[in-house]
Amino acid sequence: MTTTTDASVHPHHRHGWWWKTLLAGAVLWAVTVVVTVLTLNTNLVPTIILLGSFLVPFTVVLFVIERVTGTVSTMQLVTAFFVGGVLGVLGASLLEADLRQDAFVYVVVGFVEELVKGVLLLVVGWRVRPKTARQGALLGATIGAGFAAFESAGYAFNAAITQRGIDLVSLLQTEVVRAVLSPVGHVLWTAILGAVLFGAARGGERLRWSWSIPVAYVGVALLHGLWDSNGTLSTVLAFVLTGTPLSAAGTGAVPPTLAGIATTLYVVGLLVVTLIGVAVLVWLLVSHRHRDRALLERAQAERAQAAVGGPSWWAVAGPVEQRDWEATPRRDDR
């Protein structure tokens, strides 16, 4: 058993850098936009894309840095963000290249992208200790944030480039929408998967198999697919609720009379999917915290009994996950 000491654990302190960075970055982004409009300098467009696409996801990383414990260092988290993000979008792009554009394409995309992020989570978190649901959720959020950042940069670039030149309004709209939604998109889905994956290890050094892992993968993939297909579903539902025949959209555009209803249904759909995801993540973290607490109390009771009546099986050996979990200093104890 490898004992983790205070000297080997990277110090993490809460200084509120995440919200300070968010505010400062938002100001810089706004200033860049204003200067670009006033000077018509297209050289500033890449700066707008990078600031707008990476600001919120990187803020998530800073949030994680201030809360993660154990053997995870700041450099590991930053590496997971950038390397995981690049490899994630590359892997997803290769796997999605030949997908058929049918009614189930969004569901397939959800399964593909969550599989790629799940594999990256396994690679990045292989040596992380302790492996708890909270650690897994934080690490998963980091990888999801990296994926979201690079994906948003691609969407922003595509929105900016048109046949008429650079469409700055479309670029800004895309960045704002994706920045607002990024914490409850890729970040949330991978955090759920990480919580289940690491939670199955019960604080030990090694990952363990559990049927909850494939169940969680299928669940987050379906939530991902439902999130992506929400625009199409809300439009179809608007036609159904108003009794408007689908032939009214023969040109491929939503009739103006249905645009407001479709938009409302779209927002409601995103809120519903988000609430489901947040509720699942909170439930996972709370249930695993209670289980870890019960495991710790059991260990203490066994050791107290061993001190009075002689050594017990727990005092002599004890589960690996419990011994490692207790050997790893918590940030609050430092």
Salt bridges, closest charged atoms under 4 A:
GLU66 OE1 - ARG67 NH1 3.68
GLU113 OE1 - HIS186 NE2 3.79
GLU113 OE1 - HIS224 NE2 3.15
GLU114 OE2 - LYS117 NZ 2.95
GLU114 OE2 - HIS224 ND1 2.74
GLU151 OE1 - ARG178 NH2 2.88
GLU151 OE1 - HIS186 NE2 2.83
GLU205 OE2 - ARG129 NE 3.98
ASP228 OD2 - HIS224 NE2 3.13
GLU321 OE1 - ARG208 NH2 2.90
GLU326 OE1 - ARG303 NH1 2.81
ASP332 OD1 - ARG331 NH1 3.57
